[in-house]
Amino acid sequence: MSPSDQGLCLLRDGEICNTEYGEAITTFSLQGYLHSCGVTLQELDLLAITDRPSVQWQRILRTGFSMGLEGATLFVKEMLPQIRSKRGMDKWFGGKSDFQGETLFVGRHESLAAATFFQSGFEDAAIVTMDSGLERVACACGTGASNQVAIDAEQNYPHSLELFYLAFLPVIGLKSEETDRFAELAAAGKPKYSDQIFTALLDLKEDGSFRLDMDYFSYANGLSLCMQNLREALGWYTAPVGTIGTKEKDLACSLSVVMEEILLRMLQYSYRISSMKNLCINNSRSFSCLDSTPLVKASGFDNLHVQDIHSSATGAALYAWHQHRKLSNKK
């Protein structure tokens, strides 16, 4: 189960019976989902939940405190859904409910890693996961072998490739779901601003980890660009006119070049620490908007498995079955 992604997944004897995603998980939708699977709450042995509330709360608190008084609005905005989700969980699966099984909270990137590896068909693989940093981690590198996944390296919020990409889209004139359109604009532009982005906006390391210069970003809505500072860094002395022209195409191309370099270094690092020929990765928006084939080949991997972006609920269930259940049986 994944409250943040509104995802539900049922496993029976290790096999996926049904996966469902909707706008919100409510008592009604949960009961309807279980009914469609032919099971009841009493019959569930284990409930695996991705997105650990305590870790999310810590991340929200740290972000809010780092902004001073300005962070109070963001704190309230992000905490209210968390509180509602916690109340709903207590109602559905608390001591007074019909559910009497075990509850397991799985880290978000452990869930993403499990989702892509256990559905890849590989016996072993390097794993790279990316998201916006709903928990503390925004990107992770790890490995999968047999019935286990492990996270070996992490990069934390707000230094997220996903948020970095999404922050630029409104400047280019695109919405978050327009990944194909972004690729088209990038192909039509020139990497005129890539050097400025590398120099001013982020500090990129050899292993693909990076830190954003927060003078150019704010937390107003996940992560957004401070337009005045960005225009100065890019040499845009007039504000965008609201239409997609040469500047916007060149910015899309430049952003694509920067993201490709970040991802290439990340994959090369993952290849070096794993020494594996197979790669598993979750299909985040910042990955799907790029031509990943040459990057994967240049990093040293032979085979690639890309898992659908909506995978954390499935991953939590697979993690519980393959890893938690077998570890519990050994004790």
KEKE-3310 file (N, C-alpha, C; in steps of 0.2 Angstrom, whole numbers, plus 5000, padded with zeros to 4 digits):
npx = (5004:5003:5001:5004:5006:4993:4991:4988:4991:4990:4997:4997:5003:5015:5013:5007:4991:4982:4983:4981:4978:4972:4964:4963:4966:4953:4942:4931:4936:4946:4939:4932:4942:4948:4937:4935:4946:4943:4945:4945:4948:4951:4957:4970:4987:4998:5002:5010:5017:5022:5032:5037:5029:5036:5048:5045:5039:5050:5058:5049:5048:5062:5064:5054:5059:5071:5067:5063:5051:5044:5043:5032:5020:5022:5025:5012:5005:5010:5010:4996:4990:4997:4993:4980:4981:4987:4977:4967:4974:4974:4961:4957:4966:4969:4969:4955:4950:4945:4957:4970:4983:5001:5010:5020:5032:5039:5054:5053:5062:5067:5056:5054:5065:5064:5052:5056:5067:5063:5053:5060:5066:5080:5094:5103:5107:5112:5104:5095:5086:5074:5066:5055:5058:5049:5050:5065:5075:5080:5086:5094:5106:5109:5109:5103:5100:5096:5084:5084:5086:5096:5101:5114:5120:5115:5105:5100:5084:5083:5089:5087:5085:5073:5065:5073:5072:5058:5056:5061:5052:5040:5046:5050:5038:5030:5020:5020:5018:5021:5032:5036:5034:5044:5056:5055:5056:5069:5077:5075:5082:5098:5112:5114:5114:5119:5132:5131:5121:5127:5138:5132:5120:5121:5132:5141:5146:5159:5153:5140:5132:5125:5123:5111:5111:5103:5100:5094:5083:5066:5055:5042:5032:5035:5048:5054:5059:5069:5065:5070:5084:5087:5086:5096:5107:5107:5107:5096:5088:5076:5059:5052:5040:5029:5027:5033:5048:5064:5073:5067:5067:5081:5084:5078:5085:5098:5095:5092:5105:5112:5106:5108:5121:5122:5115:5122:5135:5130:5125:5137:5144:5136:5138:5152:5152:5145:5148:5140:5131:5118:5105:5093:5080:5068:5055:5055:5050:5060:5069:5062:5061:5073:5085:5089:5096:5109:5116:5115:5122:5135:5138:5142:5133:5125:5111:5095:5081:5067:5055:5038:5032:5023:5025:5028:5019:5017:5030:5032:5025:5031:5044:5040:5036:5048:5059:5057:5048:5056:5067:5061:5057:5069:5072)
npy = (4994:5011:5026:5040:5038:5034:5020:5002:4985:4968:4953:4936:4921:4926:4930:4943:4948:4959:4976:4992:5010:5026:5041:5044:5035:5029:5023:5017:5015:5006:4995:4991:4988:4977:4968:4966:4958:4947:4945:4948:4960:4953:4942:4945:4943:4951:4968:4979:4995:5008:5023:5030:5037:5043:5047:5055:5066:5071:5075:5086:5094:5098:5105:5115:5122:5126:5137:5147:5159:5159:5146:5141:5141:5132:5120:5118:5115:5104:5095:5093:5083:5072:5070:5067:5055:5047:5046:5040:5027:5023:5021:5011:5000:4999:4995:4993:4988:4976:4970:4960:4956:4957:4973:4982:4994:5001:5008:5021:5021:5008:5001:5005:5000:4987:4984:4986:4977:4964:4962:4961:4950:4947:4939:4945:4962:4980:4994:5009:5022:5035:5049:5063:5065:5062:5056:5056:5053:5056:5051:5035:5022:5005:4987:4972:4955:4938:4935:4948:4965:4980:4996:5006:5019:5036:5051:5066:5075:5092:5090:5084:5076:5074:5085:5095:5095:5096:5109:5118:5116:5125:5137:5135:5133:5122:5108:5097:5084:5083:5076:5071:5082:5090:5083:5085:5099:5100:5094:5102:5113:5122:5119:5131:5136:5127:5128:5139:5134:5122:5129:5139:5135:5122:5110:5098:5081:5069:5056:5057:5063:5078:5095:5107:5125:5134:5147:5149:5143:5139:5133:5134:5127:5112:5112:5127:5138:5153:5167:5179:5178:5167:5172:5182:5173:5166:5176:5182:5197:5201:5198:5182:5180:5172:5163:5149:5150:5153:5155:5147:5134:5132:5132:5121:5111:5114:5110:5097:5092:5094:5086:5073:5072:5071:5060:5050:5050:5046:5033:5027:5027:5018:5007:5005:5002:4991:4981:4974:4968:4970:4982:4990:5001:5014:5022:5037:5054:5062:5053:5047:5057:5058:5052:5037:5026:5027:5032:5022:5012:5018:5018:5006:4995:4980:4976:4982:4986:4994:5000:5004:5020:5021:5012:5010:5004:4991:4987:4988:4977:4967:4968:4964:4951:4944:4948:4953:4943:4931:4934:4935:4922:4915:4918)
npz = (5000:4996:5002:4997:4984:4981:4979:4978:4981:4980:4985:4983:4990:4985:4972:4961:4963:4960:4955:4959:4956:4961:4963:4977:4992:5001:5014:5008:4995:4998:5004:4993:4984:4990:4990:4976:4975:4981:4995:5013:5026:5038:5032:5028:5030:5031:5031:5021:5020:5011:5012:5025:5039:5050:5045:5035:5042:5049:5038:5033:5044:5046:5033:5035:5047:5041:5034:5042:5047:5035:5032:5039:5033:5023:5031:5037:5025:5020:5031:5034:5025:5029:5042:5040:5033:5042:5052:5044:5042:5055:5057:5048:5050:5063:5081:5083:5072:5059:5055:5059:5057:5053:5053:5042:5039:5025:5018:5006:4995:4996:4993:4979:4974:4976:4968:4955:4954:4958:4948:4937:4932:4932:4939:4947:4949:4947:4955:4953:4960:4959:4964:4970:4983:4993:5005:5015:5006:4990:4979:4975:4975:4973:4975:4969:4973:4971:4983:4989:4991:4992:4998:4994:4993:4995:4991:4997:4999:4997:4985:4972:4957:4950:4956:4952:4938:4936:4942:4932:4921:4921:4918:4905:4899:4900:4907:4921:4916:4903:4896:4883:4875:4881:4877:4863:4862:4867:4858:4847:4851:4856:4867:4874:4887:4896:4902:4911:4919:4925:4932:4940:4946:4952:4961:4955:4958:4955:4956:4953:4962:4968:4973:4975:4972:4983:4983:4971:4971:4978:4991:4988:4981:4981:4974:4967:4954:4958:4949:4946:4950:4942:4929:4929:4930:4918:4909:4904:4901:4900:4905:4902:4889:4889:4879:4869:4863:4855:4865:4876:4870:4869:4882:4886:4879:4885:4898:4897:4893:4904:4913:4908:4909:4923:4926:4918:4926:4938:4934:4930:4942:4949:4942:4944:4958:4960:4950:4941:4927:4924:4925:4935:4935:4941:4933:4933:4930:4926:4921:4910:4901:4894:4882:4886:4882:4875:4886:4896:4890:4889:4902:4905:4907:4902:4901:4903:4914:4915:4927:4929:4934:4944:4956:4969:4979:4974:4976:4990:4994:4987:4993:5006:5004:4998:5006:5019:5025:5023:5030:5043:5045:5047:5059)
capx = (5000:5006:4996:5006:5004:4987:4992:4986:4994:4989:5000:4994:5008:5020:5011:5003:4984:4979:4986:4976:4979:4967:4965:4965:4964:4948:4939:4926:4940:4950:4935:4930:4948:4948:4931:4937:4951:4940:4948:4943:4953:4953:4961:4976:4992:5003:5001:5016:5016:5028:5032:5037:5027:5041:5054:5042:5038:5057:5060:5045:5051:5068:5062:5050:5063:5076:5065:5061:5044:5041:5042:5026:5015:5024:5024:5005:5002:5013:5008:4989:4989:5000:4989:4974:4983:4988:4970:4964:4977:4972:4954:4957:4970:4971:4967:4948:4948:4945:4964:4974:4989:5007:5011:5027:5033:5045:5056:5051:5067:5068:5050:5055:5071:5060:5047:5060:5072:5059:5049:5065:5068:5087:5096:5106:5107:5112:5098:5095:5079:5074:5059:5055:5060:5044:5054:5071:5080:5078:5090:5097:5110:5109:5110:5098:5102:5092:5078:5086:5088:5100:5103:5121:5121:5108:5106:5094:5080:5079:5094:5083:5085:5066:5063:5077:5068:5051:5057:5062:5046:5036:5050:5050:5031:5027:5017:5024:5016:5023:5039:5037:5035:5050:5061:5054:5059:5076:5080:5075:5086:5105:5114:5117:5114:5122:5138:5128:5117:5133:5142:5128:5114:5122:5138:5140:5152:5161:5149:5133:5128:5125:5120:5108:5112:5096:5099:5090:5077:5062:5051:5035:5028:5039:5054:5053:5065:5068:5065:5075:5091:5089:5087:5103:5112:5106:5108:5089:5087:5069:5055:5048:5034:5024:5026:5039:5052:5071:5076:5064:5070:5088:5084:5076:5091:5103:5093:5093:5112:5115:5103:5111:5128:5121:5113:5128:5139:5126:5125:5144:5146:5132:5142:5158:5152:5141:5152:5135:5130:5111:5103:5086:5078:5061:5054:5054:5049:5067:5072:5059:5061:5079:5086:5093:5099:5116:5119:5116:5128:5141:5140:5145:5128:5122:5104:5091:5074:5064:5049:5033:5033:5018:5027:5030:5014:5019:5037:5032:5022:5036:5049:5038:5036:5054:5064:5055:5045:5061:5071:5057:5056:5075:5073)
capy = (5000:5017:5032:5046:5037:5031:5013:4996:4979:4962:4947:4929:4916:4929:4932:4949:4947:4965:4982:4998:5016:5030:5048:5044:5029:5030:5017:5015:5012:5000:4990:4989:4985:4970:4964:4964:4953:4942:4944:4953:4962:4947:4937:4948:4941:4956:4974:4983:5002:5012:5030:5029:5043:5047:5049:5061:5071:5074:5079:5091:5098:5101:5110:5121:5126:5130:5143:5152:5160:5157:5139:5139:5139:5125:5115:5116:5113:5097:5091:5091:5077:5067:5069:5064:5049:5043:5045:5035:5021:5020:5018:5005:4995:5000:4989:4992:4986:4969:4968:4957:4954:4961:4979:4983:5000:5000:5014:5022:5019:5001:4999:5007:4995:4980:4984:4986:4971:4958:4961:4962:4943:4947:4935:4950:4969:4986:4997:5016:5024:5042:5052:5070:5065:5062:5054:5060:5051:5058:5046:5030:5017:4999:4981:4966:4948:4932:4938:4954:4972:4984:5002:5007:5026:5040:5058:5068:5080:5094:5089:5079:5077:5075:5091:5100:5095:5099:5116:5121:5116:5131:5142:5133:5134:5115:5105:5091:5077:5084:5074:5070:5088:5092:5080:5088:5106:5100:5092:5108:5119:5122:5119:5138:5138:5122:5130:5143:5129:5119:5134:5143:5132:5116:5107:5091:5077:5063:5050:5059:5066:5085:5100:5113:5131:5136:5154:5149:5139:5140:5127:5136:5121:5106:5116:5131:5143:5161:5169:5185:5175:5163:5177:5185:5168:5165:5182:5184:5203:5203:5192:5178:5183:5167:5159:5145:5152:5150:5154:5141:5128:5132:5131:5114:5107:5114:5106:5090:5090:5094:5080:5068:5071:5069:5053:5046:5049:5041:5026:5025:5025:5012:5001:5003:4999:4984:4976:4970:4970:4972:4988:4991:5008:5016:5026:5044:5059:5065:5048:5046:5063:5058:5046:5034:5020:5028:5033:5015:5008:5021:5017:4999:4990:4977:4975:4987:4985:5000:4999:5009:5025:5019:5005:5009:5000:4984:4986:4987:4971:4962:4968:4960:4944:4941:4950:4953:4936:4926:4935:4933:4914:4913:4920)
capz = (5000:4996:5003:4994:4977:4980:4976:4982:4978:4984:4984:4986:4989:4981:4965:4961:4961:4958:4957:4957:4957:4960:4966:4984:4996:5006:5017:5003:4989:5000:5004:4986:4981:4993:4988:4970:4975:4984:5002:5018:5031:5042:5029:5027:5035:5032:5027:5019:5019:5009:5014:5033:5042:5055:5041:5031:5046:5050:5032:5033:5050:5044:5028:5038:5051:5038:5030:5047:5047:5029:5032:5043:5028:5019:5036:5037:5019:5019:5037:5035:5022:5033:5048:5038:5031:5049:5055:5040:5043:5062:5057:5043:5052:5070:5085:5083:5065:5058:5053:5065:5054:5055:5049:5040:5035:5020:5015:4999:4990:4996:4989:4972:4972:4976:4963:4949:4954:4958:4942:4931:4929:4933:4945:4951:4946:4950:4955:4954:4961:4959:4965:4972:4989:4998:5012:5016:5001:4983:4974:4979:4971:4977:4972:4970:4971:4974:4986:4993:4988:4997:4996:4996:4993:4995:4990:5001:4998:4991:4980:4968:4949:4948:4957:4947:4931:4937:4943:4925:4916:4920:4914:4898:4897:4900:4913:4923:4912:4896:4895:4876:4872:4883:4873:4856:4862:4868:4851:4843:4854:4857:4874:4875:4894:4900:4906:4916:4924:4929:4936:4945:4950:4956:4962:4953:4959:4950:4957:4951:4967:4967:4978:4971:4975:4985:4981:4965:4972:4984:4992:4988:4978:4980:4972:4961:4953:4959:4942:4945:4950:4936:4923:4929:4928:4911:4904:4901:4904:4900:4907:4897:4886:4890:4873:4868:4858:4854:4872:4879:4867:4871:4889:4887:4877:4890:4904:4895:4893:4911:4917:4905:4912:4930:4925:4916:4931:4943:4932:4930:4949:4951:4939:4948:4965:4959:4945:4938:4920:4923:4928:4936:4937:4941:4927:4935:4924:4924:4917:4904:4896:4891:4878:4891:4879:4875:4893:4899:4886:4890:4909:4906:4908:4896:4901:4907:4915:4918:4930:4928:4939:4949:4958:4976:4982:4972:4978:4997:4994:4985:4998:5012:5003:4997:5010:5026:5026:5023:5036:5049:5045:5049:5066)
cpx = (5004:5002:4998:5005:4997:4987:4991:4989:4992:4993:4997:5000:5014:5019:5006:4996:4981:4983:4982:4979:4974:4969:4966:4962:4959:4945:4935:4931:4944:4945:4933:4936:4948:4943:4932:4942:4949:4943:4945:4949:4956:4958:4969:4981:4997:5001:5007:5014:5022:5027:5031:5035:5032:5046:5051:5041:5045:5059:5056:5047:5057:5068:5059:5055:5069:5074:5063:5053:5040:5040:5035:5021:5016:5023:5017:5003:5004:5011:5001:4987:4992:4996:4982:4975:4984:4981:4967:4967:4975:4965:4953:4960:4972:4968:4960:4946:4948:4952:4967:4981:4995:5007:5018:5028:5040:5047:5054:5056:5068:5062:5051:5060:5068:5056:5051:5064:5068:5054:5054:5066:5076:5088:5100:5107:5109:5106:5099:5088:5079:5067:5060:5058:5055:5046:5060:5076:5076:5081:5094:5100:5110:5110:5104:5101:5098:5085:5079:5088:5091:5102:5110:5123:5115:5110:5099:5090:5083:5084:5092:5083:5078:5064:5067:5074:5062:5051:5058:5056:5042:5039:5050:5043:5028:5024:5021:5023:5019:5030:5041:5038:5042:5056:5061:5058:5067:5080:5080:5080:5094:5107:5117:5118:5117:5127:5136:5125:5122:5136:5138:5123:5116:5130:5138:5147:5153:5156:5142:5129:5129:5121:5117:5110:5105:5095:5094:5084:5073:5058:5044:5030:5032:5046:5052:5059:5063:5070:5070:5082:5092:5090:5094:5108:5112:5107:5102:5088:5080:5065:5053:5042:5028:5023:5033:5042:5059:5074:5073:5067:5077:5089:5083:5082:5097:5102:5094:5100:5115:5112:5106:5118:5127:5119:5118:5133:5136:5126:5132:5146:5142:5136:5148:5157:5148:5145:5147:5134:5122:5109:5095:5085:5071:5060:5051:5053:5056:5071:5069:5059:5068:5080:5091:5097:5107:5120:5120:5122:5134:5143:5143:5140:5126:5115:5101:5084:5072:5057:5044:5034:5029:5020:5029:5025:5016:5026:5037:5029:5027:5042:5047:5038:5043:5059:5062:5052:5051:5066:5068:5057:5063:5076:5070)
cpy = (5006:5023:5038:5045:5034:5024:5008:4990:4974:4956:4941:4924:4919:4931:4938:4947:4953:4971:4988:5004:5021:5037:5048:5037:5031:5023:5014:5011:5006:4994:4987:4986:4977:4966:4962:4959:4947:4940:4949:4955:4957:4942:4939:4946:4947:4962:4978:4990:5005:5019:5030:5036:5047:5050:5055:5067:5074:5078:5086:5096:5102:5106:5116:5125:5129:5136:5148:5153:5159:5150:5137:5137:5133:5119:5113:5113:5105:5092:5088:5084:5071:5065:5065:5057:5044:5042:5039:5028:5018:5017:5012:4999:4995:4994:4988:4989:4979:4966:4966:4955:4959:4967:4980:4990:4999:5006:5015:5020:5011:4998:5000:5002:4988:4979:4983:4979:4965:4957:4961:4955:4942:4943:4940:4957:4975:4990:5004:5018:5032:5044:5059:5070:5066:5060:5059:5059:5053:5054:5041:5025:5011:4993:4976:4960:4943:4935:4944:4960:4976:4990:5004:5014:5030:5047:5060:5074:5087:5093:5083:5080:5077:5082:5096:5100:5098:5107:5120:5121:5122:5137:5141:5133:5127:5113:5099:5085:5078:5082:5073:5077:5091:5090:5083:5095:5105:5098:5097:5114:5117:5122:5125:5139:5133:5124:5134:5139:5125:5123:5137:5139:5125:5114:5100:5087:5072:5057:5051:5062:5074:5089:5106:5119:5134:5143:5155:5146:5140:5134:5128:5131:5115:5109:5120:5136:5150:5164:5174:5182:5171:5167:5180:5180:5166:5170:5184:5191:5206:5197:5188:5180:5178:5162:5155:5147:5149:5150:5148:5134:5127:5130:5123:5109:5108:5110:5099:5088:5090:5088:5073:5066:5069:5062:5048:5045:5045:5034:5023:5023:5019:5006:4999:5000:4992:4979:4972:4972:4971:4978:4988:4998:5010:5022:5033:5048:5061:5060:5047:5051:5063:5052:5042:5028:5022:5029:5026:5012:5011:5020:5010:4993:4987:4976:4980:4985:4991:4999:5005:5014:5024:5012:5004:5004:4992:4983:4985:4980:4965:4962:4963:4953:4941:4942:4949:4946:4931:4927:4933:4925:4911:4914:4914)
cpz = (5000:4996:4998:4986:4975:4977:4981:4978:4982:4981:4987:4984:4984:4974:4966:4958:4957:4960:4955:4960:4956:4963:4973:4987:5001:5009:5012:4997:4992:5001:4997:4983:4984:4991:4981:4969:4978:4991:5006:5022:5035:5039:5027:5032:5037:5028:5027:5017:5017:5011:5022:5036:5046:5051:5037:5036:5048:5044:5032:5038:5048:5039:5031:5042:5047:5034:5035:5047:5041:5028:5036:5038:5025:5024:5036:5031:5018:5025:5037:5031:5026:5039:5046:5036:5037:5052:5051:5041:5050:5061:5053:5047:5059:5074:5085:5077:5065:5056:5059:5063:5056:5050:5048:5036:5031:5018:5008:4994:4990:4992:4981:4970:4971:4970:4956:4948:4953:4952:4936:4928:4930:4939:4950:4946:4950:4950:4956:4954:4961:4960:4968:4979:4994:5005:5012:5009:4994:4978:4978:4974:4976:4973:4974:4969:4975:4977:4991:4989:4994:4994:4999:4996:4992:4994:4993:4998:5001:4985:4976:4961:4947:4950:4953:4941:4931:4938:4937:4921:4916:4917:4907:4895:4896:4907:4914:4919:4905:4894:4887:4873:4874:4878:4866:4856:4863:4862:4846:4845:4853:4864:4876:4883:4899:4905:4912:4922:4928:4934:4941:4949:4954:4956:4960:4954:4954:4950:4955:4956:4966:4973:4974:4975:4977:4985:4975:4965:4978:4985:4991:4985:4976:4979:4966:4960:4955:4952:4941:4945:4944:4930:4923:4927:4921:4906:4901:4905:4903:4902:4902:4895:4887:4884:4872:4862:4858:4861:4876:4876:4869:4878:4890:4885:4882:4896:4903:4895:4900:4915:4914:4908:4920:4930:4923:4922:4937:4941:4932:4937:4951:4948:4942:4955:4965:4955:4942:4931:4919:4927:4929:4938:4937:4936:4929:4929:4922:4921:4910:4899:4893:4887:4882:4888:4878:4882:4897:4896:4888:4897:4910:4907:4901:4895:4905:4908:4918:4920:4930:4935:4945:4952:4965:4980:4981:4975:4986:4998:4992:4990:5004:5010:5002:5002:5017:5029:5027:5029:5043:5050:5048:5056:5071)
residu = (MET:SER:PRO:SER:ASP:GLN:GLY:LEU:CYS:LEU:LEU:ARG:ASP:GLY:GLU:ILE:CYS:ASN:THR:GLU:TYR:GLY:GLU:ALA:ILE:THR:THR:PHE:SER:LEU:GLN:GLY:TYR:LEU:HIS:SER:CYS:GLY:VAL:THR:LEU:GLN:GLU:LEU:ASP:LEU:LEU:ALA:ILE:THR:ASP:ARG:PRO:SER:VAL:GLN:TRP:GLN:ARG:ILE:LEU:ARG:THR:GLY:PHE:SER:MET:GLY:LEU:GLU:GLY:ALA:THR:LEU:PHE:VAL:LYS:GLU:MET:LEU:PRO:GLN:ILE:ARG:SER:LYS:ARG:GLY:MET:ASP:LYS:TRP:PHE:GLY:GLY:LYS:SER:ASP:PHE:GLN:GLY:GLU:THR:LEU:PHE:VAL:GLY:ARG:HIS:GLU:SER:LEU:ALA:ALA:ALA:THR:PHE:PHE:GLN:SER:GLY:PHE:GLU:ASP:ALA:ALA:ILE:VAL:THR:MET:ASP:SER:GLY:LEU:GLU:ARG:VAL:ALA:CYS:ALA:CYS:GLY:THR:GLY:ALA:SER:ASN:GLN:VAL:ALA:ILE:ASP:ALA:GLU:GLN:ASN:TYR:PRO:HIS:SER:LEU:GLU:LEU:PHE:TYR:LEU:ALA:PHE:LEU:PRO:VAL:ILE:GLY:LEU:LYS:SER:GLU:GLU:THR:ASP:ARG:PHE:ALA:GLU:LEU:ALA:ALA:ALA:GLY:LYS:PRO:LYS:TYR:SER:ASP:GLN:ILE:PHE:THR:ALA:LEU:LEU:ASP:LEU:LYS:GLU:ASP:GLY:SER:PHE:ARG:LEU:ASP:MET:ASP:TYR:PHE:SER:TYR:ALA:ASN:GLY:LEU:SER:LEU:CYS:MET:GLN:ASN:LEU:ARG:GLU:ALA:LEU:GLY:TRP:TYR:THR:ALA:PRO:VAL:GLY:THR:ILE:GLY:THR:LYS:GLU:LYS:ASP:LEU:ALA:CYS:SER:LEU:SER:VAL:VAL:MET:GLU:GLU:ILE:LEU:LEU:ARG:MET:LEU:GLN:TYR:SER:TYR:ARG:ILE:SER:SER:MET:LYS:ASN:LEU:CYS:ILE:ASN:ASN:SER:ARG:SER:PHE:SER:CYS:LEU:ASP:SER:THR:PRO:LEU:VAL:LYS:ALA:SER:GLY:PHE:ASP:ASN:LEU:HIS:VAL:GLN:ASP:ILE:HIS:SER:SER:ALA:THR:GLY:ALA:ALA:LEU:TYR:ALA:TRP:HIS:GLN:HIS:ARG:LYS:LEU:SER:ASN:LYS:LYS)
# end
